[in-house]
Amino acid sequence: MKKENYKLLVSISVVNAIVLYVGSMLFPTDLVLGNNILSPVLAALVTGTILSAVMALLEPILKSLKLKIKNEMHLALVYLVFNILGLWVLAKLANYSGFGVTSYIVVIILGLVLNTLQYGVWKMLDGKKK
């Protein structure tokens, strides 16, 4: 992995963790971070990092399946779907991730927010080179 890719991965992980933590502060009854093992801050970091790692694997998976998505909006929709699925799986694994939600609506809204901010980070760090 190139140095620029590490910078992008870490930046998106941090943005994910911040959004998760702020979300849990603003909507404590809908988004819960922490369990008997992980503190809320650590749960945000773990969940944000795992989600970022899953998203980083998406592009190689698409290439190995020989799927070429040229349109930026279509690619954003693919990332949105995987963000939502990733959040849902991490919420179902709350014993390990320390991340919990009350409903799929929360996951969809959170996925939309994360996808938008991830796109912004990508544009700031990587998108200008292309």
Backbone as numpy.savetxt, mean C-alpha at the origin, in Angstrom:
# Nx Ny Nz CAx CAy CAz Cx Cy Cz
18.03 -4.98 -7.61 17.18 -3.80 -7.61 18.07 -2.56 -7.61
17.70 -1.60 -8.44 18.48 -0.38 -8.55 18.28 0.51 -7.33
19.26 1.40 -7.13 19.21 2.30 -5.99 17.96 3.17 -6.01
17.56 3.61 -7.21 16.37 4.45 -7.33 15.11 3.68 -6.91
15.10 2.38 -7.23 13.95 1.55 -6.87 13.85 1.38 -5.35
14.99 1.26 -4.67 14.96 1.17 -3.22 14.42 2.46 -2.61
14.85 3.58 -3.17 14.38 4.87 -2.68 12.87 4.99 -2.86
12.38 4.54 -4.00 10.93 4.58 -4.27 10.19 3.64 -3.33
10.71 2.44 -3.13 10.07 1.46 -2.25 9.99 1.97 -0.81
11.08 2.53 -0.33 11.11 3.06 1.04 10.18 4.26 1.16
10.18 5.13 0.17 9.31 6.31 0.21 7.84 5.91 0.23
7.47 4.94 -0.60 6.08 4.49 -0.62 5.73 3.77 0.67
6.67 3.02 1.23 6.43 2.37 2.53 6.15 3.39 3.62
6.93 4.45 3.63 6.74 5.51 4.64 5.40 6.21 4.44
5.06 6.52 3.19 3.77 7.16 2.91 2.63 6.24 3.35
2.73 4.95 3.01 1.71 3.99 3.43 1.55 3.97 4.94
2.67 3.91 5.65 2.63 3.85 7.11 2.01 5.12 7.70
2.37 6.27 7.14 1.82 7.53 7.65 0.31 7.59 7.42
-0.13 7.20 6.23 -1.57 7.23 5.92 -2.32 6.27 6.84
-1.76 5.09 7.06 -2.41 4.13 7.95 -2.50 4.67 9.37
-1.42 5.25 9.85 -1.40 5.77 11.22 -2.36 6.95 11.39
-2.32 7.89 10.44 -3.22 9.04 10.51 -4.67 8.57 10.38
-4.90 7.62 9.50 -6.25 7.07 9.34 -6.77 6.45 10.61
-5.88 5.75 11.33 -6.32 5.13 12.59 -6.58 6.19 13.67
-5.91 7.32 13.57 -6.15 8.40 14.52 -7.46 9.15 14.21
-7.73 9.34 12.92 -8.93 10.07 12.52 -10.19 9.20 12.60
-10.05 7.92 12.34 -11.19 7.00 12.33 -10.89 5.77 13.18
-10.77 5.96 14.50 -10.35 4.85 15.38 -11.35 3.70 15.47
-12.59 3.94 15.13 -13.56 2.84 15.19 -13.59 2.04 13.90
-13.01 2.57 12.82 -13.03 1.89 11.53 -11.70 1.27 11.14
-10.61 1.86 11.57 -9.28 1.39 11.21 -8.47 1.26 12.49
-8.04 0.05 12.78 -7.34 -0.21 14.05 -5.93 -0.71 13.75
-4.98 -0.13 14.45 -3.59 -0.57 14.35 -3.12 -1.06 15.70
-2.37 -2.15 15.68 -1.79 -2.69 16.90 -2.54 -3.91 17.39
-1.82 -4.74 18.10 -2.39 -5.91 18.77 -1.55 -6.21 20.00
-1.65 -7.41 20.53 -0.90 -7.71 21.74 0.60 -7.83 21.48
1.02 -7.89 20.23 2.44 -8.02 19.90 3.00 -6.72 19.32
2.22 -6.08 18.45 2.70 -4.90 17.74 2.03 -3.63 18.26
2.85 -2.61 18.48 2.30 -1.30 18.84 1.65 -0.69 17.59
0.82 0.33 17.76 0.20 0.94 16.57 1.21 1.46 15.55
2.28 2.09 16.01 3.28 2.61 15.08 3.97 1.47 14.34
4.34 0.43 15.06 4.99 -0.71 14.42 4.04 -1.43 13.47
2.77 -1.53 13.84 1.78 -2.15 12.96 1.63 -1.34 11.67
1.66 -0.02 11.77 1.59 0.83 10.57 2.81 0.60 9.68
3.98 0.53 10.30 5.21 0.30 9.53 5.21 -1.08 8.88
4.81 -2.10 9.62 4.78 -3.47 9.08 3.78 -3.55 7.93
2.59 -3.05 8.14 1.55 -3.12 7.11 1.94 -2.30 5.89
2.45 -1.11 6.10 2.88 -0.27 4.97 4.01 -0.88 4.18
4.95 -1.52 4.88 6.09 -2.14 4.19 5.66 -3.40 3.43
4.82 -4.22 4.04 4.35 -5.42 3.34 3.54 -5.03 2.11
2.68 -4.04 2.25 1.89 -3.59 1.11 2.81 -3.06 0.01
3.83 -2.31 0.36 4.78 -1.79 -0.63 5.54 -2.92 -1.32
5.92 -3.92 -0.56 6.64 -5.06 -1.14 5.76 -5.81 -2.13
4.50 -5.99 -1.77 3.56 -6.66 -2.68 3.39 -5.84 -3.95
3.27 -4.53 -3.80 3.10 -3.67 -4.96 4.36 -3.65 -5.83
5.53 -3.78 -5.22 6.77 -3.83 -5.98 6.87 -5.10 -6.82
6.23 -6.16 -6.37 6.24 -7.42 -7.12 5.25 -7.42 -8.27
4.34 -6.47 -8.29 3.29 -6.45 -9.31 3.85 -6.29 -10.72
4.78 -5.37 -10.90 5.32 -5.13 -12.23 6.07 -6.35 -12.79
6.94 -7.01 -12.01 7.57 -8.23 -12.53 6.56 -9.35 -12.84
5.49 -9.41 -12.04 4.47 -10.42 -12.30 3.76 -10.12 -13.62
3.43 -8.86 -13.85 2.79 -8.48 -15.11 3.70 -8.78 -16.29
5.01 -8.53 -16.13 5.97 -8.82 -17.21 6.08 -10.32 -17.47
6.11 -11.11 -16.40 6.22 -12.56 -16.58 4.97 -13.15 -17.22
3.83 -12.52 -17.01 2.59 -12.95 -17.65 2.44 -12.35 -19.06
3.46 -11.57 -19.45 3.48 -10.90 -20.75 2.28 -9.97 -20.95
1.87 -9.33 -19.88 0.81 -8.34 -19.95 1.46 -6.96 -20.06
1.16 -6.28 -21.14 1.72 -4.95 -21.35 0.59 -3.93 -21.22
0.68 -3.14 -20.18 -0.32 -2.10 -19.95 0.35 -0.77 -20.24
0.01 -0.19 -21.37 0.65 1.05 -21.81 -0.01 2.29 -21.20
-1.32 2.24 -21.07 -2.07 3.39 -20.58 -1.85 3.55 -19.08
-1.45 4.74 -18.68 -1.16 5.02 -17.27 -2.40 4.86 -16.38
-3.56 5.19 -16.90 -4.80 5.06 -16.12 -5.15 3.59 -15.90
-4.93 2.76 -16.91 -5.19 1.32 -16.75 -4.24 0.72 -15.72
-2.99 1.15 -15.77 -2.02 0.67 -14.79 -2.41 1.12 -13.39
-2.90 2.34 -13.27 -3.36 2.85 -11.97 -4.52 2.01 -11.44
-5.42 1.58 -12.32 -6.53 0.74 -11.91 -6.05 -0.63 -11.44
-5.05 -1.18 -12.11 -4.48 -2.46 -11.69 -3.86 -2.31 -10.30
-3.11 -1.24 -10.10 -2.51 -1.00 -8.78 -3.58 -0.78 -7.72
-4.65 -0.11 -8.08 -5.75 0.11 -7.13 -6.34 -1.22 -6.69
-6.59 -2.09 -7.64 -7.15 -3.41 -7.30 -6.21 -4.16 -6.37
-4.91 -4.14 -6.67 -3.97 -4.85 -5.82 -3.78 -4.17 -4.47
-3.89 -2.85 -4.41 -3.86 -2.16 -3.12 -5.04 -2.62 -2.25
-6.22 -2.66 -2.85 -7.41 -3.05 -2.10 -7.30 -4.51 -1.66
-6.89 -5.38 -2.58 -6.73 -6.80 -2.21 -5.66 -6.99 -1.14
-4.55 -6.26 -1.28 -3.48 -6.36 -0.29 -3.92 -5.90 1.09
-4.65 -4.80 1.13 -5.17 -4.31 2.41 -6.16 -5.31 3.02
-7.00 -5.88 2.19 -7.98 -6.84 2.69 -7.29 -8.08 3.27
-6.28 -8.58 2.57 -5.55 -9.75 3.06 -4.82 -9.41 4.35
-4.18 -8.25 4.40 -3.47 -7.84 5.62 -4.43 -7.65 6.79
-5.64 -7.18 6.51 -6.64 -7.05 7.58 -7.08 -8.42 8.07
-7.17 -9.37 7.17 -7.55 -10.74 7.57 -6.43 -11.42 8.36
-5.21 -10.95 8.19 -4.06 -11.48 8.93 -3.68 -10.55 10.07
-4.68 -10.00 10.73 -4.45 -8.99 11.77 -3.58 -9.48 12.91
-3.59 -10.77 13.19 -2.74 -11.30 14.26 -1.26 -11.09 13.94
-0.92 -11.04 12.67 0.47 -10.89 12.25 0.80 -9.46 11.82
-0.16 -8.77 11.21 0.10 -7.43 10.70 -0.26 -6.33 11.69
-1.17 -6.63 12.62 -1.62 -5.61 13.56 -2.53 -4.59 12.91
-3.10 -4.91 11.77 -3.95 -4.00 11.00 -5.35 -4.60 10.90
-6.35 -3.81 11.29 -7.72 -4.29 11.22 -8.66 -3.20 10.73
-9.70 -3.63 10.02 -10.72 -2.70 9.52 -12.10 -3.26 9.85
-13.09 -2.38 9.83 -14.44 -2.82 10.18 -15.24 -3.32 8.99
-14.91 -2.86 7.77 -15.68 -3.30 6.61 -14.87 -3.14 5.34
-15.40 -3.72 4.28 -14.74 -3.61 2.98 -14.79 -2.18 2.45
-15.78 -1.39 2.87 -15.87 0.01 2.43 -14.63 0.79 2.91
-14.22 0.53 4.13 -13.02 1.18 4.68 -11.80 0.79 3.84
-11.72 -0.48 3.47 -10.60 -0.96 2.66 -10.59 -0.28 1.29
-11.74 -0.14 0.68 -11.82 0.49 -0.64 -11.41 1.96 -0.56
-11.91 2.68 0.43 -11.55 4.09 0.59 -10.06 4.23 0.88
-9.56 3.41 1.77 -8.13 3.45 2.11 -7.29 3.09 0.89
-7.73 2.12 0.11 -7.02 1.75 -1.12 -6.97 2.90 -2.11
-8.07 3.63 -2.24 -8.10 4.80 -3.13 -7.13 5.88 -2.67
-7.14 6.16 -1.36 -6.23 7.18 -0.81 -4.77 6.75 -1.01
-4.46 5.51 -0.65 -3.09 5.02 -0.80 -2.66 5.02 -2.26
-3.53 4.59 -3.14 -3.19 4.53 -4.56 -2.87 5.92 -5.11
-3.67 6.90 -4.72 -3.45 8.28 -5.16 -2.11 8.81 -4.66
-1.82 8.58 -3.39 -0.56 9.07 -2.82 0.65 8.30 -3.36
0.50 7.00 -3.57 1.59 6.21 -4.17 1.91 6.71 -5.57
0.86 7.04 -6.32 1.05 7.59 -7.66 1.81 8.92 -7.59
1.44 9.76 -6.63 2.14 11.03 -6.46 3.61 10.84 -6.12
3.90 9.92 -5.24 5.30 9.63 -4.88 6.04 9.10 -6.09
5.41 8.19 -6.82 6.05 7.63 -8.01 6.35 8.73 -9.02
5.40 9.65 -9.23 5.61 10.74 -10.18 6.75 11.66 -9.74
6.83 11.91 -8.43 7.88 12.78 -7.92 9.25 12.13 -8.05
9.36 10.83 -7.76 10.66 10.19 -7.71 11.07 9.48 -8.99
10.13 8.87 -9.67 10.48 8.02 -10.80 9.85 8.45 -12.10
8.71 9.04 -12.06 7.96 9.36 -13.26 8.59 10.38 -14.17
9.43 11.25 -13.65 10.04 12.30 -14.45 11.13 11.77 -15.38
11.66 10.58 -15.07 12.73 10.01 -15.88 12.22 9.44 -17.18
10.93 9.13 -17.25 10.40 8.44 -18.42 9.78 9.38 -19.41
